Amino acid sequence: MIVGGVAGFAIDKYQLQHDDSHFGRTRFVNYLTKELGLSVAQQGQLDSIITYVHPRFQAIRRKFNTDMQSQVDTTHKMISSILTIEQQSKLKELDKQMKSNSDNQ
């Protein structure tokens, strides 16, 4: 469960950081411009490349998130199956706490 919770938290944080594609793209172009000394023409070409590949990365991320959530759910069910009713109740409370903590970060 802990692994699933951590994975879920990491996915949420990653998703939040990368949802704003314009900000991410601008930041990336600016970073490479500075580090590589890109010309204005190269910056435009880089921006075009990123704009072109962005939907592909989004599709991969959606599939990854779906697959990861499926595995988290399966793991949670497996763990719940070995717990007593009291432990299952405590597990639900822990899940709520972890969700609340990840929402606040």
ROROTOR-715044 format. One record per residue (C-alpha): residue number from 1; x, y, z. Coordinates in Angstrom, 1 decimal, always signed. Layout:
<sites>
SITE num     c1     c2     c3
SITE NUM      X      Y      Z
...
</sites>
This chain:
<sites>
SITE num     c1     c2     c3
SITE   1   +0.0   +0.0   +0.0
SITE   2   +2.8   +2.4   +0.9
SITE   3   +4.4   +1.8   -2.5
SITE   4   +1.1   +2.4   -4.2
SITE   5   +0.5   +5.5   -2.2
SITE   6   +4.0   +6.9   -3.0
SITE   7   +3.6   +6.0   -6.6
SITE   8   +0.2   +7.7   -6.7
SITE   9   +1.6  +10.8   -5.0
SITE  10   +4.5  +10.9   -7.5
SITE  11   +2.2  +10.7  -10.4
SITE  12   +0.0  +13.5   -9.1
SITE  13   +3.0  +15.8   -8.4
SITE  14   +4.4  +15.0  -11.9
SITE  15   +1.1  +15.6  -13.6
SITE  16   +0.6  +18.9  -11.8
SITE  17   +4.1  +20.1  -12.8
SITE  18   +3.6  +19.2  -16.4
SITE  19   -0.1  +20.0  -17.1
SITE  20   +0.7  +23.5  -18.2
SITE  21   +2.4  +22.6  -21.5
SITE  22   +3.1  +26.2  -22.4
SITE  23   +5.0  +26.9  -19.2
SITE  24   +6.9  +23.6  -19.4
SITE  25   +7.8  +24.2  -23.1
SITE  26   +8.9  +27.7  -22.5
SITE  27  +11.0  +26.7  -19.5
SITE  28  +12.6  +23.9  -21.5
SITE  29  +13.3  +26.1  -24.5
SITE  30  +14.8  +28.8  -22.2
SITE  31  +16.9  +26.2  -20.4
SITE  32  +18.4  +24.7  -23.6
SITE  33  +18.8  +28.2  -25.1
SITE  34  +20.9  +29.2  -22.1
SITE  35  +22.9  +26.0  -21.8
SITE  36  +23.5  +25.4  -25.5
SITE  37  +23.6  +29.0  -26.7
SITE  38  +20.8  +28.5  -29.2
SITE  39  +20.1  +31.1  -31.9
SITE  40  +16.7  +32.6  -32.3
SITE  41  +16.1  +30.3  -35.3
SITE  42  +17.1  +27.3  -33.3
SITE  43  +14.8  +28.3  -30.5
SITE  44  +11.9  +28.5  -33.0
SITE  45  +12.8  +25.1  -34.4
SITE  46  +13.1  +23.6  -30.9
SITE  47   +9.7  +25.0  -29.9
SITE  48   +8.2  +23.5  -33.1
SITE  49   +9.7  +20.1  -32.2
SITE  50   +8.3  +20.2  -28.7
SITE  51   +4.9  +21.3  -29.9
SITE  52   +4.9  +18.4  -32.4
SITE  53   +5.9  +15.7  -29.8
SITE  54   +3.9  +17.0  -26.9
SITE  55   +0.7  +15.1  -27.8
SITE  56   +2.7  +11.9  -28.0
SITE  57   +4.1  +12.4  -24.5
SITE  58   +0.6  +13.2  -23.2
SITE  59   -0.7   +9.9  -24.6
SITE  60   +2.2   +8.0  -23.0
SITE  61   +1.6   +9.7  -19.7
SITE  62   -2.2   +9.0  -19.8
SITE  63   -1.5   +5.3  -20.4
SITE  64   +1.2   +5.2  -17.7
SITE  65   -1.2   +6.8  -15.2
SITE  66   -4.0   +4.4  -16.1
SITE  67   -1.7   +1.4  -15.8
SITE  68   -0.2   +2.6  -12.6
SITE  69   -3.6   +3.3  -11.0
SITE  70   -4.7   -0.2  -12.0
SITE  71   -1.6   -1.7  -10.3
SITE  72   -2.2   +0.5   -7.2
SITE  73   -5.8   -0.7   -7.0
SITE  74   -4.8   -4.4   -7.5
SITE  75   -2.1   -4.1   -4.8
SITE  76   -4.6   -2.4   -2.4
SITE  77   -7.1   -5.2   -2.9
SITE  78   -4.4   -7.8   -2.3
SITE  79   -3.4   -6.2   +0.9
SITE  80   -7.0   -5.7   +2.0
SITE  81   -7.6   -9.4   +1.5
SITE  82   -5.1  -10.3   +4.2
SITE  83   -6.4   -7.8   +6.8
SITE  84   -9.1   -8.1   +9.5
SITE  85  -12.1   -5.9   +9.3
SITE  86  -10.6   -3.6  +11.9
SITE  87   -7.4   -3.4   +9.9
SITE  88   -9.3   -2.7   +6.7
SITE  89  -11.1   +0.2   +8.5
SITE  90   -7.7   +1.6   +9.6
SITE  91   -6.3   +1.2   +6.1
SITE  92   -9.2   +3.2   +4.7
SITE  93   -8.4   +6.0   +7.2
SITE  94   -4.7   +5.9   +6.3
SITE  95   -5.7   +6.1   +2.6
SITE  96   -7.8   +9.2   +3.4
SITE  97   -4.9  +10.8   +5.3
SITE  98   -2.4  +10.1   +2.5
SITE  99   -4.9  +11.5   -0.1
SITE 100   -5.4  +14.6   +2.0
SITE 101   -1.6  +15.1   +2.4
SITE 102   -1.0  +14.7   -1.3
SITE 103   -3.8  +17.2   -2.1
SITE 104   -2.1  +19.7   +0.2
SITE 105   +1.3  +19.5   -1.4
</sites>
